Amino acid sequence: MIEDSQLPFVIAGMVLFAVALSIVALFVASRLLGWPQLAEAYPDRPDDPILEKYFVQSLFIAKPGASLPGPYIQGPVTLIACEGGLRIAVWPIFRAFFKTIFIPWDEISTTTVQAKVTRLKGCGLRVGGKKPFTLTIIARVARKISAATNGKLEIPADLQR
């Protein structure tokens, strides 16, 4: 049985354990998603002029060689259409493990990605040369980014409305 005098230490220990567990989980998630490889290949360019921002987005990430969209980040993603490319940022609290990346427009090719269960279509942004990552975003957002950049993001014909 915990005595009243020990209760603050037990609560503090539980809070510290939860924080440590969260940090480990974020570290593992960033590695599973392949984010460090993307951040190394596509470092942020904070000086590139911003055209539009799309907050609270989701991003499915398929590593090289994967046939299906893999794990995803739902909610804390901001897609930023810039003059020279697409900046992808996560909420500041997660940036220790998910650094902001900047992908130039000429290094993005697009494809249609369709969910197996819901049959919803998304726009797959293929980046990374011979073994590309596929970052899938919602088709509606892809259309908005394409419009904001005057077609610098070329989306597949079947996703245009």
Buried (B, 14 or more C-beta within 10 A) or exposed (E): EEEEEEEEEEEEEEEEEEEEEEEEEBEEBBEEBBBEBBBEBBEBBEEBEEBEBBEEBBBBBBBEEEEEBBBBBEEBBBBBBBEBBBBBBBBEEBEEBBBBBBBBBEBBEBBBBEEEEEEEBBBBBBBBEEEBBBBBBBBEBBBBBBBBBEEBBBBBEEBEE
